[in-house]
């Protein structure tokens, strides 16, 4: 039987306020060696900002990262998964939505994050399914 999302998720999720600048967010990401931050507004998860968002929505659009808020360029609405979902459900959602990170919400509260890397590490037989899907991104 496959483990549940809550069994392999990272419980300590790094977040950034939607009013923070992209420059502030990228400095946090660089310092903490993260590829994404969950964006919050009044303690509620409202989006996610990824390295890819920064490249496509800031750099390629010639926006000033010091003057552009995270809320302006984050991916939203936030695609999430509950902690009791199976790893296979998480992998399928990632493939279907073409994403690599899923915040985990319980009763509307952010309690963790699960990534494609977490799933590949934990469940090797799902590796090919995930890797082939992400080669297309």
C-alpha distance (Angstrom), angle and dihedral (degrees) to the residues before:
residue distance angle dihedral
X1 . . .
X2 3.79 . .
X3 3.79 120.2 .
X4 3.78 121.1 -109.6
X5 3.80 125.1 -108.8
X6 3.81 90.3 -104.3
X7 3.81 90.2 58.0
X8 3.81 95.1 63.1
X9 3.81 105.8 20.0
X10 3.78 122.1 113.9
X11 3.81 106.0 -113.1
X12 3.81 97.3 -163.8
X13 3.80 101.6 75.1
X14 3.78 118.3 -173.1
X15 3.78 112.6 -137.6
X16 3.78 138.6 -175.4
X17 3.80 130.0 -158.1
X18 3.79 115.4 -108.4
X19 3.81 89.1 -122.9
X20 3.82 94.0 58.5
X21 3.78 116.6 106.3
X22 3.77 121.5 -108.6
X23 3.80 87.5 -117.0
X24 3.81 90.7 57.6
X25 3.80 91.0 47.5
X26 3.80 94.3 49.2
X27 3.80 90.8 49.5
X28 3.81 89.5 54.3
X29 3.80 90.7 47.3
X30 3.80 91.9 49.4
X31 3.81 94.3 45.6
X32 3.81 93.3 48.1
X33 3.84 95.1 37.9
X34 3.81 92.6 -121.4
X35 3.78 130.6 148.7
X36 3.79 94.5 -153.2
X37 3.78 146.2 13.0
X38 3.78 127.0 -149.2
X39 3.80 109.5 -122.2
X40 3.79 117.4 -133.4
X41 3.78 134.5 -167.3
X42 3.80 116.2 -168.2
X43 3.83 89.1 -14.1
X44 3.83 93.4 -54.3
X45 3.80 121.0 116.8
X46 3.81 106.9 -117.7
X47 3.80 104.7 161.3
X48 3.77 147.6 -23.3
X49 3.79 131.8 -112.2
X50 3.78 117.2 -152.2
X51 3.77 135.4 -177.9
X52 3.78 86.7 -105.3
X53 3.82 91.5 55.0
X54 3.80 89.5 53.4
X55 3.80 92.6 50.5
X56 3.80 96.8 45.0
X57 3.79 102.6 33.2
X58 3.80 102.0 32.6
X59 3.80 112.5 21.3
X60 3.82 97.6 35.5
X61 3.82 90.5 42.8
X62 3.84 90.2 51.1
X63 3.81 92.1 -124.3
X64 3.78 121.3 158.7
X65 3.83 106.7 -112.0
X66 3.80 90.4 -155.0
X67 3.80 91.7 57.7
X68 3.81 100.6 34.9
X69 3.79 118.4 88.2
X70 3.77 122.0 -135.4
X71 3.80 88.1 -124.0
X72 3.80 90.5 62.6
X73 3.80 95.4 57.2
X74 3.82 106.5 24.4
X75 3.78 122.0 118.2
X76 3.77 107.5 -103.6
X77 2.99 148.7 -148.8
X78 3.77 90.1 45.2
X79 3.79 115.1 -121.9
X80 3.80 108.9 -143.3
X81 3.77 141.8 171.4
X82 3.81 132.6 -148.0
X83 3.82 119.5 -114.0
X84 3.80 93.7 -117.2
X85 3.82 93.9 57.2
X86 3.79 116.8 112.0
X87 3.79 122.5 -106.2
X88 3.81 88.2 -116.8
X89 3.83 90.3 56.1
X90 3.80 89.5 51.0
X91 3.81 91.9 49.1
X92 3.80 91.8 48.3
X93 3.82 92.1 49.0
X94 3.81 89.9 50.9
X95 3.78 91.4 50.4
X96 3.81 94.4 44.6
X97 3.81 94.1 47.4
X98 3.83 95.1 36.1
X99 3.79 94.0 -125.3
X100 3.80 133.7 130.2
X101 3.79 102.2 -157.0
X102 3.80 130.6 54.3
X103 3.78 122.6 -171.2
X104 3.80 111.5 -141.3
X105 3.80 115.9 -132.6
X106 3.80 128.6 -170.6
X107 3.80 117.1 -173.2
X108 3.81 88.6 -15.6
X109 3.81 93.6 -54.1
X110 3.79 124.4 117.7
X111 3.81 107.7 -118.8
X112 3.79 103.5 159.4
X113 3.77 149.9 -27.4
X114 3.79 131.6 -117.4
X115 3.79 124.5 -160.4
X116 3.77 136.1 -164.1
X117 3.80 87.0 -110.9
X118 3.81 90.6 56.7
X119 3.80 90.5 53.2
X120 3.81 95.1 45.7
X121 3.80 90.5 49.5
X122 3.80 93.3 48.7
X123 3.78 102.2 37.5
X124 3.81 111.4 31.5
X125 3.80 94.8 -177.8
X126 3.83 89.9 65.3
X127 3.81 89.6 52.6
X128 3.81 97.0 92.3
X129 3.80 93.2 47.7
X130 3.79 92.3 52.3
X131 3.80 97.1 39.7
X132 3.81 93.7 50.0
X133 3.80 90.9 49.6
X134 3.81 93.2 50.3
X135 3.79 94.0 47.6
X136 3.81 84.8 69.8
X137 3.83 93.5 56.6
